[in-house]
């Protein structure tokens, strides 16, 4: 079997153009408000930030958080089918990750925005309230219970 560090290296090579910036490396550290290392930021080609993770993560959490960042990049650019593929992967393959609740929330919103049907919003709330009752994402989805 492959070591988890090898999986992370392969994932990064396949998914990103990584850039290492020291916490005090100007001007980028100032431009992106980097105060702590490691700070992982998912940027788009337009240099807009779509996701940020601060602190060390184990390989599983790193990959799940990175998938969330890529999904949020597509979501922010109105590419909902592409975003859904990343959110679905997190939910299916990284079910123990702390990113799952946010992925469920964004999955519901992406399905709604892609179809115009509000049913996925209510489904997201129902899933969140049953599996993650104390999550901030359950609270954010709370109004969807009325749909």
Buried (B, 14 or more C-beta within 10 A) or exposed (E): EEEEEEBBEEBBEEBBEEEEBEEEEEEEBEEBEBEEBEBBBBBEEEEEBBBBBEEEBEBBBBBBBBBBBBBBBBBBBEBBEBBBBBBBBBBEEBEEBBBBBBBBBBBBBBBBBBEEEBEBBBBBBBBBBEEBEEBEBBEBBEEBEEE
